Amino acid sequence: RNKGIKAALGKYIFFLDADDCIREDALEKYYRLMEEYNAQMCFIRFSDTSGDMTIGIKGEYPNCYSGKELMECFVKNNEDFLFACGVVYQRKFIIDNNIIFQGIRIGEGGLLVLQSMLLAKRVVVSSYAGYIYNINETSTSASPNALTDSANGQLMQILFMLNSLENDDTKDEIITFLDWYIKKHIGGIINLEKVDEKVLEAGNRKYNNFLVKLLRGDYFY
């Protein structure tokens, strides 16, 4: 995906997983919406072959938001929004801010979304469910190590947001996100048997005590 970002020549970038597909008119609809608002990101909606879907964004967000404003709305409405394939990106925005995928097995897409939302000034949400999402039993998310990989990916996202607190003037949205996200995923995190070395490196080891509290289930006490 990082190679694809570098090789891309168009104005916008869209990630389509190999086992998924999009409706014929989807990209045109997303393109027109982004052009209308000069948007740097456009969140999209998922459907399956029946036209229904249990994951992804459900609420209506008719305005143009900053990434942090929209993150606050998503958290308030308990939205499921951390999918790289659930967003169309302005290529210049991605390149200028050096936003890249990190080398983790599960959760790299959500990490890219978080990087982007903290920086984006103009973000829109399409009401059109043009992405047809398939559950593939042979995918990474269905592998025997999926629970471990997923929990490590969640820790990477938490550490990224913690690190962002040190470099961000507006901390309220990040703190709200962290509290919501940890409560949502603590069940998988406390059952993690081994923390990936990449997770420790991502936190520069200064958050080791915080990680210990999470893994012990002491975060809420």
C-alpha positions as CSV (number, residue, x, y, z in Angstrom):
1,R,0.0,0.0,0.0
2,N,2.9,2.4,0.7
3,K,4.3,1.6,-2.7
4,G,0.9,2.3,-4.2
5,I,0.7,5.7,-2.5
6,K,4.1,6.6,-4.0
7,A,3.2,5.3,-7.4
8,A,-0.2,6.9,-7.6
9,L,-0.7,9.9,-10.0
10,G,-4.3,10.8,-9.5
11,K,-5.8,13.5,-7.2
12,Y,-7.3,10.9,-4.8
13,I,-6.3,7.6,-3.3
14,F,-8.7,4.8,-2.5
15,F,-7.8,1.4,-1.1
16,L,-9.8,-1.7,-2.2
17,D,-9.1,-5.0,-0.6
18,A,-8.6,-7.9,-3.0
19,D,-11.6,-9.8,-1.8
20,D,-14.0,-6.8,-1.8
21,C,-15.6,-4.8,-4.6
22,I,-17.3,-1.4,-5.2
23,R,-20.5,-0.4,-6.9
24,E,-20.1,0.9,-10.4
25,D,-21.0,4.5,-9.5
26,A,-19.3,4.7,-6.1
27,L,-16.0,6.4,-7.0
28,E,-17.8,9.1,-9.1
29,K,-20.1,9.9,-6.1
30,Y,-17.2,10.1,-3.7
31,Y,-15.1,12.2,-6.2
32,R,-17.9,14.7,-6.6
33,L,-18.5,15.1,-2.9
34,M,-14.8,15.7,-2.2
35,E,-14.6,18.2,-5.1
36,E,-17.6,20.1,-3.7
37,Y,-15.9,20.6,-0.3
38,N,-12.2,20.4,-1.4
39,A,-12.0,17.6,1.2
40,Q,-8.9,15.9,2.3
41,M,-10.8,12.8,3.5
42,C,-14.1,11.3,2.6
43,F,-15.5,8.5,4.8
44,I,-17.7,6.0,3.0
45,R,-20.2,3.3,4.0
46,F,-20.0,-0.5,3.6
47,S,-22.6,-2.9,2.5
48,D,-22.6,-6.6,1.7
49,T,-24.1,-8.4,-1.2
50,S,-27.5,-8.2,0.4
51,G,-27.2,-4.4,0.8
52,D,-26.9,-4.5,4.5
53,M,-23.8,-4.4,6.8
54,T,-23.1,-4.7,10.5
55,I,-19.8,-2.7,10.5
56,G,-18.9,0.8,9.5
57,I,-20.5,4.2,9.9
58,K,-24.2,4.3,10.6
59,G,-25.1,7.9,11.5
60,E,-25.6,10.9,9.2
61,Y,-22.9,13.6,9.1
62,P,-24.0,16.2,6.5
63,N,-21.4,18.9,7.1
64,C,-17.7,19.4,6.4
65,Y,-15.6,18.8,9.6
66,S,-12.1,18.9,10.8
67,G,-10.7,15.5,11.5
68,K,-10.8,16.0,15.2
69,E,-14.4,17.4,15.1
70,L,-15.5,14.3,13.2
71,M,-13.6,12.0,15.5
72,E,-15.4,13.5,18.4
73,C,-18.8,12.9,16.6
74,F,-17.8,9.3,15.8
75,V,-16.9,8.5,19.4
76,K,-20.1,10.1,20.7
77,N,-22.1,7.9,18.4
78,N,-19.9,4.8,19.0
79,E,-19.2,4.5,15.3
80,D,-16.9,1.8,13.7
81,F,-14.7,4.0,11.5
82,L,-11.1,2.7,11.7
83,F,-10.8,1.1,8.3
84,A,-8.3,2.3,5.7
85,C,-10.6,1.1,2.9
86,G,-13.4,3.1,4.5
87,V,-11.9,6.4,3.4
88,V,-11.0,8.2,0.1
89,Y,-7.9,10.3,0.6
90,Q,-6.6,13.4,-1.1
91,R,-3.2,12.2,-2.4
92,K,-1.5,15.6,-1.8
93,F,-2.7,15.5,1.8
94,I,-1.2,12.0,2.3
95,I,2.1,12.8,0.6
96,D,2.6,16.3,2.2
97,N,2.1,14.9,5.7
98,N,4.1,11.7,5.1
99,I,1.2,9.5,6.2
100,I,2.1,5.9,5.7
101,F,1.1,2.4,6.7
102,Q,3.0,0.9,9.7
103,G,4.3,-2.6,9.7
104,I,1.7,-4.4,11.8
105,R,-0.5,-7.4,10.8
106,I,-3.8,-6.1,12.0
107,G,-4.8,-2.5,12.7
108,E,-2.5,-0.7,10.3
109,G,-5.6,0.7,8.5
110,G,-7.0,2.2,11.6
111,L,-3.7,3.7,12.5
112,L,-3.6,5.4,9.1
113,V,-7.1,6.8,9.7
114,L,-6.0,8.2,13.1
115,Q,-2.9,9.8,11.6
116,S,-5.0,11.4,8.9
117,M,-7.8,12.6,11.2
118,L,-5.5,14.4,13.6
119,L,-4.2,16.5,10.7
120,A,-7.1,16.9,8.3
121,K,-9.0,20.2,8.2
122,R,-11.7,19.2,5.7
123,V,-13.4,15.9,6.1
124,V,-16.8,14.7,4.7
125,V,-18.9,11.6,5.1
126,S,-20.8,10.1,2.1
127,S,-24.2,8.6,2.8
128,Y,-23.7,6.2,-0.1
129,A,-22.8,2.6,0.7
130,G,-20.7,1.9,-2.4
131,Y,-18.1,-0.5,-0.8
132,I,-19.2,-4.1,-0.8
133,Y,-17.3,-5.8,2.1
134,N,-16.8,-9.5,2.1
135,I,-15.8,-11.7,5.1
136,N,-13.0,-13.9,3.9
137,E,-12.3,-17.0,6.1
138,T,-8.7,-17.1,4.8
139,S,-7.8,-13.4,5.6
140,T,-5.4,-12.3,8.2
141,S,-8.3,-11.3,10.5
142,A,-9.5,-14.9,10.5
143,S,-6.1,-16.5,11.1
144,P,-5.3,-18.5,14.3
145,N,-3.2,-15.5,15.5
146,A,-5.9,-12.9,14.8
147,L,-6.8,-12.2,18.4
148,T,-3.1,-11.6,19.3
149,D,-2.4,-9.6,16.2
150,S,-5.6,-7.5,16.7
151,A,-4.8,-6.7,20.3
152,N,-1.2,-5.7,19.4
153,G,-2.6,-3.5,16.7
154,Q,-5.0,-1.9,19.2
155,L,-2.1,-1.2,21.5
156,M,-0.2,0.4,18.6
157,Q,-3.2,2.7,18.0
158,I,-3.4,3.6,21.7
159,L,0.3,4.4,21.9
160,F,0.1,6.6,18.7
161,M,-2.6,8.6,20.3
162,L,-0.7,8.9,23.6
163,N,2.3,10.2,21.7
164,S,0.1,12.6,19.9
165,L,-0.9,14.2,23.2
166,E,2.7,15.6,23.5
167,N,2.6,17.3,20.1
168,D,-1.0,18.6,20.0
169,D,-2.4,21.8,21.3
170,T,-6.0,20.5,21.4
171,K,-5.9,17.4,23.6
172,D,-9.6,17.0,24.6
173,E,-10.6,15.0,21.5
174,I,-7.6,12.7,21.8
175,I,-8.3,12.0,25.5
176,T,-12.0,11.4,24.8
177,F,-11.0,9.0,22.0
178,L,-8.5,7.1,24.2
179,D,-11.0,6.6,27.0
180,W,-13.7,5.4,24.5
181,Y,-11.3,3.2,22.6
182,I,-9.7,1.5,25.6
183,K,-13.1,0.7,27.1
184,K,-14.2,-0.7,23.8
185,H,-11.2,-3.0,23.4
186,I,-10.0,-3.8,26.9
187,G,-11.5,-7.3,26.7
188,G,-9.1,-8.3,23.9
189,I,-6.2,-6.4,25.4
190,I,-6.2,-8.0,28.8
191,N,-6.2,-11.5,27.2
192,L,-3.1,-10.7,25.2
193,E,-0.4,-13.3,26.0
194,K,2.6,-11.5,24.4
195,V,3.2,-7.8,23.5
196,D,4.9,-7.4,20.2
197,E,8.3,-5.8,20.2
198,K,7.1,-3.3,17.7
199,V,4.5,-2.1,20.2
200,L,7.2,-1.4,22.8
201,E,9.3,0.4,20.2
202,A,6.3,2.5,19.2
203,G,5.9,3.8,22.7
204,N,9.6,4.4,23.1
205,R,9.2,2.2,26.2
206,K,8.1,5.3,28.2
207,Y,4.6,3.9,28.3
208,N,5.6,0.5,29.6
209,N,4.0,1.1,33.0
210,F,0.8,2.2,31.3
211,L,0.8,-1.0,29.1
212,V,1.2,-3.1,32.3
213,K,-1.8,-1.4,33.8
214,L,-3.8,-2.1,30.6
215,L,-2.7,-5.8,30.4
216,R,-3.5,-6.3,34.1
217,G,-7.0,-4.7,33.7
218,D,-6.0,-2.0,36.2
219,Y,-6.8,0.9,33.8
220,F,-10.2,1.6,35.4
221,Y,-8.9,1.4,39.0
